[in-house]
Amino acid sequence: MGILSGNPQDEPLHSGEVFNLWSHLYGTKGTLVTLQVLANHTGDHDLKVFLEDLKENCLKQEAQQVEAVLKQTGIRLPPAPPDRPNVEVQDIPAGARFNDPEIATLVQKEIMAGQILCSYIMGISIREDIGEMYGEFHTQKAEYASKLLKILKDKGWLVPPPLDIK
């Protein structure tokens, strides 16, 4: 039996897996703080609920799972930026505040980039558990992308490219 056969959790991570797990966790910790800031700027109830759901039920869970893998393998965890305080949207000056459509588009872009990263990590992983974990992350991000697209359409915030209507 070779070093890469048997229980995947007993297999070593290769350098690409280590780098991408660590980098993904570092980026996710930053995104969690960014979502706190964006939630402070959000005036729309549906978008605020979406951001909180994305933060609590998607990104925090991802971070916990990746952190567990890194801890299990003895890899030092990346630092996390400090949490941001909650503020009321009306306390943010109008010229300094993000608008709800801007927030939705920024988050949409972040979800899309996350899906691409998940696909990449799935492709380079030789440990089945890592590939499967990122497959689950990818699927969950696709579900959140669909929810956000519905919000964008319902609110009239979607700016489509030129449509080919004949």
N, C-alpha and C positions, 0 to 999 in steps of 0.2 A: 504494500500500500504506500503510495507516494505522499509527499508533504501536502499536496493539494487535493486529497481525497478524504472522505469521511465527513465529520461534522463541520459545516462551514465556520462556525464560531471558533473552532480550534485551529483554523487555518490562519496564517499570518496575512496581514494586509500588505499589498504592494505599495510602492511609493506614490503612485498615482492615486490610489484609493485614499491613502493617508492625507495627501495634499488636498484632494477635493472634498473629503469629509470635513477636514479642519476649515478650509476656505468657505464651504457651504455654511457651516455652523457660525463662523465669524460674520458672514453676510446676513444670515438670518437674524442674528442678535441685533445687528444694525437696523434691519428692516422692521423688527418689532418696535424699536424706539421711533422709527420714522412713522409707523402707523399710529403711535400715540400722538405725535405732533399733528398728523393729518386729521385724526379724529377730533382734535381740538379745533381745527379750522372748519370742520364740516357742520353745515347748518341743516342739511337734509337728513331727516330721520332714517329713511331706508338705507342711505349710504353709510350713516353712522353705525347702524345695526350690522350691515355687511362687514365693515372694517373691524368691528369688535369680534364678529364671528370668525373672520379670516385669521385674526390675531390669536384668538383663544383656541380654536378648534382645528387649525391647520398649522400655522407657523410655530406656535409654542410646542405642539406635539412633535413636529419635525425636529425642532431643536433638541427636545428631550431624548428622542430616539438616537439622533446622531451623537449627542453627548454621551449616551450610555455606551455606544460602540467605542468611542474614543477612550472613555474611562476604562472599559474592559481591556483594551489593548495597551493601556498605560501611556497614552499620548496626552501631553499637556493641552488643556483646553484654551481656546482663544479668549481674550478679554471681552467683556460686554460693556457697551456704553451705559451711562446712568439713565434710569427711567426719567421720563419727563412728567412734570405735574399736570394735572387736569386743569384746564382753564375754560371759561365760557367763551363761545365764539364772538359774542358782542364785545368782549374785552380786547380783542385783537383789532388793531386799526385796519380799516377797509383796504388801504393801500398795501398793507403787509400781509393780508390774508389770502390764502389760496381759495379759489372758487370751487364749488362742488364738481363741476364738469372737469376741471383741471385735476382735481384729486382722483376722480374716477379713472381718468386717462393714465395718470401716473401709476396707479395701482394696477391697472390693466397691463401696462408695460412690464411692471415688476413680476406679475404672475406669468406672463409670457416668457420672460427671461428665465424664471424659475423652471418652467417646463423644459426649456432648452437645456438648462444645466442638468436637470434630472435625466433627460435622455442621454446626455453625454456620459454621466457617471454610470448609468446602466450599461452603456456600451463598453466602458473601460474596465468594469468590475470583473474580477475572476472569482470572487466569493459570491455564491448564489444569494446569500442572505442580504448582501449589500445591493445587488441588482434588484432583488425583489422589493426591498425597502424603498428604493428610489422609483420603482415602478408604481408602488402605492402612492408615493408623493406626487408623481406625475398625474395619476388618475385623479387624485384629490384636487390638484391645481386646475385640471381641466373642468371639474365640477364647479369650482369657484369662478373660473373664467366665464362659464355659461351663466352663472348667477349675476355676475357683474355686467355682462352683455345685456341681459334682460333689464337691469336697472338703467343702463345707458339708453336703451331703446325707449323704455317707459317714460323716462324723464325728458326725452328729446335732446339728450346730450351727445348722442352718437353722430359723428361727422363722417359720413361714408365717402369713399373715393368716388370719382365719377361712375355712375351706374350705366351699364350697357343695356339700355332698354330699346327694343326694336318694335 
